[in-house]
Amino acid sequence: MKDDKVFADVCISKDMRHAVLKIIILRIIRHSRTHAYAIMQKIKKIPHLKRLYSEQSMKNDIYNTIKILEQYGYITPKAASSNGRAKKVYSLTAKGLSALKKAKTIYLRALREAAQAIG
């Protein structure tokens, strides 16, 4: 697992990790409206993505990415309460759904081309 982290630091840029994280967060929210902590718990269950981050780094990146997606109008928060605690529950906007579809197409094409180039 340590070797995966070293590889990620050397070969996978922070920008690439953030782009993938945006797509994953949009996809999670597309399937069900949810709050940030639940998003983080779902992402932690993705083995290869978990290997790319330290625990604190992942937490920070997820919360920062959610803020960015909200600022761009891809997701929208709604106030909710759970066990007496205030939370923001996020849902995907039409703009967010469109961005998710475009990003998926672009990334799948890029991955196929990279796989062909690598051989």
N, C-alpha and C positions, 0 to 999 in steps of 0.2 A: 504494500500500500504506500509506503514511503517513496518507492521508486515511481509510482504513478504521480505523486505530488511533485516530485522533481521534474518528471517529464512535462507535466502540465505547466510548471513555472517557466520552463525553457521553451517549449514548443507551442503552447496554446496561450495566445495573448489574452490580457485582461479584457480587451474589447470583445474578443470572440466569446469569452465566458459570459460576459454581460449580455451579448446578443442572444445567446442560447438561453440564458436565464429569462430574458424577456419573453421569448417564445413559449417557454415552459409555463411561466406564470400566466400568460394569456390563455394558454390551453387549459390549465387547471381551472381558471375562473370561468372559462367557456362552459365547462361541464357542470359546474355548480357555483352559485354565489357563495363566497366564503371570506373569512377574515385572514389577516396576514399570518397569524400564528399557525393556522391550519395549512396555509400554503407552504410555510416553512417545513412543517411536519411531512407533507407529501413529497417535497423536494428532497428531504433527507433520506427518503426511501429509494431514491434513484441511485443505484450503486456507483456508476461511473461519474456522475456529477458530484456525488459526495466526496469522491477521491480528489477532486480538483480544488477543494476549499478546506481551509481550517474551519472549525466550528464558528468562531467569532466572525471570520471573514464572510462566511456564507450568510450568517444572520444579517450583518451589515449590508451586504450586497442585495439580499432579498428585500429588505425594508427600503433601501434607496431605489431599487428598481420599481417597486410598487409606487413610490412617490413620483418617479419619472413617468410611468404609464398613466398615472392619474393626471399629471400636468399636461400631457399630450392628448388627453381626452380618450384614451383607449379603454380605461376602466373608470367606473364611477362608484364612489362610496355612499353607503347609506348607514346612518347611525342605528345601532342595535344594542341590545343588552343581553348578557349571558351571566347568570349567577350574580346579578347585581353589578356587573362590570360593564362599562361602556366599551363598545367595539365598533369598528368600521367593517361593514360587510361589503365586499366588492363585487360588482357585476361588470360584464363585458358590454361595451357600447358597440353600435354598428361600425363606428370607425375602428374600434379594436378588433372586431371580427374580420373586417377587410384587411387590416394590417397583418393579422395572424395568417390568413390565407396566402397573402403575398409573400410573407416571410418564409412560410413553409415551402412554397414553390421555389423560391430563390435558394434557400439552404439545401434542399434536396438536390437541386441541379448542381450546386457548388460541390456538394459531397460526392456526387457521381463523377464529376469532372476531376476532382482531386484523386479519387480512387483509381481512375483511369491513368492519371499522370504518374501515380506512385507505382502502378503495375501490380 
